[in-house]
Amino acid sequence: MGLIAEFQLNSSDLPLTDAVAAVPDITLYIERILVVDPDRPIVLCRAVEASDDFAEALAHDPTVDAYTMLDAREGGDMYRIRLRDPPLPIYRKYVELGTTPLGGIVTVDGWWGRARFPDREALAEYRRFCTDRGATFKLERLTRESSTDDPPFGLTREQHQALLVAREEGYFAVPREASTEDVGDRLGISAPSASERLRRGIDRLLESAL
């Protein structure tokens, strides 16, 4: 399992920053990156609050090799953009490290990015690569990618099981149809232990949701 990193990468040498700076009201969301050729990656992006000025800005952005507007939607215009070698070649480093880009947002200052790194060493090397070239790298969030067999929302298996049993028994019904003793009997643990698992599980769910 890899690591999912969310980070800010600020540098005027990053791709598409010139085009976004020319149309300051725009928000450019990176939906997908196709890195068939590391020196000419293709970016599928959605431009919100775009105008005809953005197409002109793309034409004058030195990091853009070619672009096509795929369609215009209420949620933003979709573009297919082929990039050329930028001064800060972040895509080539992605490929070298076995990193998978998961999307991002382009701003006038740089990028907010989300990517899957194989391990902490790869993330550290990527950070050094960027900062050595004058960029500012700020890690905002780092989480370990979960196996498909792991419970959702960061719950432990015990907490997940306790919540499922409590729901099946009617512990959360109004009026309540089961007690912590009933839940504990199903789980093979004491009522206080069942109560603690439920409280911790609910707290974890709220932490993930709020």
N, C-alpha and C positions, 0 to 999 in steps of 0.2 A: 504494500500500500504506500502511496506517495503522500506528499504534503500539498495542501491547497494554500497558496499565499495570495493575499490581497495587499497591494502596495501602491504608493505614489512614486512616480518616476518623473522628475522635473528637469527638463533641458530643452532649449530652443532647437537642438539638433535632432530631436525625435521626429519620426514621420508624421506628416499631416498637420503639424503645429502651425506652420505658416498659413495654410488654408483656413484653419479655424480662427487664427488671429485676425485674418482679413474680414471675417464675418462674425463679430463678437457675440451676436445673439444666438448663434447656433450651438446645439449640443450634438456631438457626434459619438454615437454608440457603436463600438466594434462588436458585431454579432458573431463573426467567424473569420478565422485566418487560415488560408490554404498555403502551406509552406512547401510547395513542390520544388521550387527553386529558392534556396535561402536568400539569394541576392535579388529576387524578383517575387516576393510574396504577394498573394492576392488577398485583399481585405474586403469582406462583405460588411457594410456598415449602414446604419440608419441615421439620417440627418434630420433632427427635430428643429423646427423653426428655420428650415432652409429656405433659400431664395435663389433666384437666377444668379445672384452674386457669388454663391458658393461654387457653382460650376466654373465660373471664371477664376475663382480663387484656386480651385484644383488645377486648372490649366497652368497657373503660374507658380504652383508649389514645386520646388526643385526635387522633392522626394516622390513625386507622382510621375509614373511612366505613362499610364493610360487610365482612363476611367469611363464608366458607362452608368447612366442612371437606369436602374432596372424597372422601377415603377414608383409612382407617387401614391402614398397612402396617407390616411388621416393621422396615423401615428408617426409619420416621418417618411421622407424619401429614401428609398433603398439604392445604394451605390455599390458597384463592383469596381474596386480600385487596385490596379497593379502598381506596386511601389518599386522604386529603384534604390540603389545603394544609398542609404542616408549616412550622415556623418557618424551617427550612433547606431550601428547595425544590430539591433536587439534581436531580430529574427534569426540571424545566423547563429547567435549564441544560444537561443532556444533549441535549435536543432542539434548543436554540438553537445548540449547538456541532457538531451532527451526530455526536454520540458514541453508541456502541452499548453499553449495559450488558451484561455477559457473566456476571453472577452475583455472589454475595457471601455474607457471613455477618454476621448481626446479633448484636452483643454488648451488654452493659449499658453499655459506654462509647461505642459507636458502630458503625461498619461496617468490615469488611474487604471491599474491592471489587475487581472486575476489569472493565475496560472497554476498548473499542476507540476511540481518539482519532484524528481525521484527521491531526493533526500535533502537533509540540511546542508550537506557539503555542496550540492549543486546550487542551492539557493545562495549560499555564501559566495560561491564563485561568480554567480550572476551579479550579485550586488557589487563585488569588487570590479567586475568587468565594466559596469555602468559608472561607478564612482571614479574609476581610473580615467574615464573619458569625460569627466567634468559634470556628470549628472548628479542630482541629489536623489538618493533612494531612501524612502521611508516605508518600513514594513508596518502595515496597519492591522493585519490579522493573519494568524497562521494556525491551521487546523490539520489534523491527520485525516486522510481520506478513509472513510469507513468501508469495511467489507459489506457486501450486499446482505450478509447474514447477520450483521450487527443490528441491534435495536435502533429505532430512529431517535432523533432529538437528543442524542448523547446519553440516553438512559442506559443503566446497567441491565443485564439480562434479568437479574432478580427484581429490579424496579419495574421493568416492562411486564414481566409475568404477574407481579402483584397487581398492577393496574388493570391488566386484562381480566384477571380473576375477579377483582372487585367490581368491575363493570358487569361481568357475566352474572355475578351473584346479586346484583342490584344495590351495591353499596352506595352508588352515586344517584340512585333513584330518589324521587321526591313523592311520597315519604320514603325514607330509607328502608330497604327490604333485607339488608344483611348487616351484620356487625363485623368489627375487626376480628372477633373470635371466629366467625364463619369464614372469613377470608383466610385467617391463619390455619384453620382446619384443612382447607383445600390445598394450602401451600405446604402443610406439614411443619408449621412454625408456630410460636406463641402469638397471642393477640398483640402484646406490645411490639414484638418484632415486625408483625404485619403492619401495624400502625406506623412504625418508623419508616418502613419501605415505601408505604403509600405517601407519606409526607415528603420524603426525599424525592420520590418520583414526580409528584405534583410540582414541587419546587423547581426541579430540572425542566419540566415542561414549560412552566411560566418563564423561566430564565431564557429559554429558547424562543418563546413567542413574543415576549414583551421587550 
